[in-house]
Amino acid sequence: MKTVSPSLLSYFPDITAAFTTREGGVSESPYTSANLAFHVGDKVCDVIANHDALAQSLGYDRHSLIHMRQIHSDRIVIVDETLNFDTPPECDALITNRSNTPLMVMSADCTGILIYDPIHTAIGAVHAGRSGALNAILPKTIDAMNQTFGSHKEDLCIVLGPSIGGCCYEINETIASECEEKGYSCALRREDKKLFLDVNTILLMQLKRLGIEKIEVIQECTSCHHDRYFSYRADKQHTGRIAGIIILR
């Protein structure tokens, strides 16, 4: 399975981190080929085969992987021994300090975010679409890591994965007004009579306000490059999911 490795996290020998692409799996069209989501209509056996291939590639036990039933919320779950691959919690962020417990966030235009605290040895995986970003899922996850593990924001390394860019994410006036009301006018772009939103601009503004500097953004728009990544917009909603994954060794 083909993956993209964030350079920011490559310097740490005690973690593994990657973002998948849509290449190198067994799923058939329109999920071609490395779909990792069970809820999109793909064959269960193919999704499991893709998970097994990813687990083998990155060197972990699939059954120990924790993924989410993502609901575009600001709910954060602290991963413990009660969770496993077959019991994904309903939330949009996972945090843990447990070793050999991979965390996964899935996406198809939304931003998958990986967080690493090298001082307190803790990790997080966050799903941030427009709703999650406007509801501050990322700052809330950072606060939860502080409250749970003692993580200091200045120590965190944060990677924003492949996502739809402001070049392609067209929105309506109602959403634009919500963004303006919350102080994110600079994330908007008007072109002729169309409105576009760059969710990553919101996320980066939030990180800047927190004083976080160790940030990497995977600069690939999933809609522009939907031959390489799944895109809910470009693929007309019927598509698979890529994933961000992070593991404490």
C-alpha positions in Angstrom: 0.0 0.0 0.0 1.3 3.4 -1.0 1.7 6.0 1.8 3.0 9.5 2.4 5.3 9.9 5.5 5.3 13.3 7.2 8.9 14.6 7.4 8.2 16.4 10.8 7.6 13.1 12.5 10.4 11.1 10.7 13.0 12.2 13.3 11.4 10.3 16.1 12.4 6.6 16.4 9.6 5.8 18.9 6.7 6.5 16.6 5.5 5.5 13.1 3.3 8.0 11.2 1.8 8.0 7.7 -1.0 9.0 5.4 -2.4 6.5 3.0 -3.2 7.2 -0.7 -5.9 5.5 -2.7 -3.3 3.3 -4.4 -2.1 -0.2 -3.7 -5.3 -1.8 -2.3 -7.8 -4.4 -3.6 -11.1 -2.5 -3.6 -13.0 -2.3 -6.9 -14.4 0.9 -8.5 -15.5 3.4 -7.2 -13.4 2.6 -4.2 -10.3 1.9 -6.3 -8.2 0.7 -4.6 -7.1 1.3 -1.0 -10.3 2.2 0.7 -10.1 1.8 4.5 -13.7 2.7 5.5 -16.4 0.2 6.2 -19.4 2.6 6.0 -19.1 3.6 2.3 -20.6 0.6 0.6 -17.4 -1.3 -0.2 -17.1 -5.0 0.3 -16.2 -5.8 3.9 -13.7 -8.5 2.8 -11.9 -5.9 0.6 -11.7 -3.3 3.4 -10.3 -5.8 5.8 -7.7 -6.9 3.1 -6.7 -3.3 2.7 -6.3 -2.9 6.5 -4.3 -6.1 6.7 -2.0 -4.8 3.9 -1.5 -1.5 5.7 -0.8 -3.2 9.0 1.8 -5.4 7.4 3.4 -2.4 5.7 3.7 -0.4 8.8 4.3 -3.3 11.2 1.4 -3.5 13.6 -1.4 -5.9 14.5 -4.6 -4.8 12.8 -6.7 -5.9 15.8 -4.9 -3.3 18.0 -5.8 -0.4 15.6 -8.3 2.1 16.9 -10.4 4.0 14.3 -13.5 6.1 14.7 -17.1 6.4 13.7 -16.6 10.0 12.7 -19.6 12.3 13.1 -18.2 15.9 12.5 -18.3 16.6 16.2 -15.9 17.9 18.8 -16.0 14.7 20.8 -12.6 13.4 22.0 -12.0 9.8 23.3 -9.1 8.7 25.5 -8.1 5.3 24.2 -7.7 2.6 26.8 -7.6 -1.2 26.8 -11.4 -1.6 26.3 -11.2 -0.5 22.7 -10.1 -2.5 19.7 -10.5 -2.6 15.9 -14.0 -4.0 16.1 -15.2 -1.4 18.6 -14.6 2.0 17.0 -15.9 4.9 19.3 -18.2 7.6 17.9 -16.0 10.7 18.0 -13.7 12.8 15.9 -10.5 12.7 17.9 -8.5 10.0 19.7 -5.7 10.4 22.2 -3.5 7.9 24.0 -0.2 7.2 25.6 -0.5 3.5 25.1 2.3 1.9 23.1 1.6 -0.4 20.2 -2.0 1.1 19.9 -2.3 2.6 16.4 -4.7 5.5 16.1 -6.4 6.2 12.7 -8.3 9.1 11.3 -10.1 8.6 7.9 -10.9 11.3 5.4 -12.0 12.1 1.8 -11.5 15.9 1.7 -11.6 16.7 5.4 -8.2 17.2 7.2 -6.8 14.3 9.0 -4.4 15.5 11.8 -1.7 13.6 13.6 -0.3 14.9 16.9 2.8 13.8 18.8 4.1 14.9 22.2 7.7 13.7 22.4 8.1 14.8 26.0 5.2 13.0 27.6 5.1 10.3 24.9 1.5 10.8 23.8 -0.3 10.9 20.4 -3.5 12.0 18.9 -5.5 11.6 15.7 -8.1 14.2 14.7 -10.8 14.5 12.0 -11.4 18.2 11.1 -13.8 19.1 8.4 -15.5 22.5 8.2 -17.8 21.7 11.2 -15.0 20.3 13.3 -12.7 23.2 12.6 -15.3 25.8 13.4 -16.1 23.9 16.6 -12.4 24.0 17.6 -11.9 20.2 17.6 -8.1 20.7 17.2 -7.6 23.2 20.1 -9.9 21.0 22.3 -7.9 17.9 21.5 -4.7 19.8 22.4 -6.3 20.8 25.7 -7.4 17.2 26.4 -3.9 16.0 25.9 -2.7 18.6 28.4 -5.4 17.6 30.9 -4.8 13.9 30.4 -1.1 13.5 29.8 0.4 16.8 30.9 1.3 17.7 27.3 2.5 21.3 26.8 1.4 22.9 23.6 4.9 24.2 22.8 6.2 20.6 22.7 3.6 19.2 20.3 4.4 18.2 16.7 1.3 18.5 14.5 0.8 17.3 10.9 -2.2 18.3 8.7 -2.7 15.6 6.1 -3.9 15.8 2.5 -7.3 17.6 2.3 -9.4 19.7 -0.1 -8.0 23.1 -0.6 -9.5 26.6 -0.9 -9.0 26.1 -4.7 -11.8 23.5 -4.8 -14.0 23.7 -1.6 -17.0 25.7 -2.8 -19.4 26.8 -0.1 -22.6 28.9 0.3 -23.2 32.3 1.9 -24.6 30.8 5.1 -21.4 28.9 5.7 -19.3 32.0 4.8 -21.3 34.1 7.3 -20.6 31.6 10.0 -16.9 31.7 9.2 -16.9 35.5 9.3 -18.8 35.6 12.6 -16.1 33.3 14.1 -13.3 35.5 12.9 -12.1 33.4 10.0 -12.8 35.8 7.0 -9.2 35.2 5.8 -10.1 31.6 5.1 -12.6 32.7 2.5 -12.1 33.4 -1.2 -14.5 35.0 -3.6 -14.2 34.3 -7.3 -16.9 35.8 -9.5 -20.1 34.7 -7.8 -18.6 31.7 -6.1 -17.3 31.3 -2.5 -14.5 29.0 -1.5 -13.2 28.0 2.0 -9.7 26.8 3.0 -10.3 24.8 6.2 -6.5 24.5 6.8 -6.3 28.2 7.1 -8.7 28.0 10.1 -6.7 25.2 11.7 -3.4 27.1 11.2 -4.9 30.2 12.7 -6.0 28.2 15.8 -2.5 26.7 16.1 -0.9 30.1 15.8 -3.1 31.5 18.5 -1.9 28.7 20.8 1.7 29.5 20.0 2.4 26.1 18.3 5.2 26.3 15.8 6.1 22.6 15.0 3.6 22.2 12.2 3.7 20.4 8.8 1.0 20.6 6.1 0.9 18.0 3.4 0.3 20.4 0.5 -1.8 18.3 -1.8 -5.5 19.1 -2.5 -7.5 15.8 -2.5 -9.9 17.2 -5.1 -7.2 18.4 -7.5 -5.4 15.1 -7.0 -8.3 12.6 -6.7 -6.4 10.2 -8.9 -4.1 9.9 -5.8 -6.5 10.5 -2.9 -10.2 9.9 -2.3 -12.3 13.0 -2.7 -15.9 13.3 -1.6 -16.4 16.3 -3.8 -14.4 15.3 -6.9 -15.7 11.7 -6.8 -19.3 12.9 -6.6 -19.7 11.5 -3.0 -19.4 7.8 -3.9 -15.9 7.1 -2.9 -13.5 5.5 -0.3 -11.4 7.0 2.5 -7.7 7.5 3.0 -6.3 7.5 6.5 -3.8 9.1 8.8 -2.2 6.7 11.2 0.2 7.2 14.2 1.7 4.6 16.5 3.7 4.8 19.7 6.3 2.0 19.7 
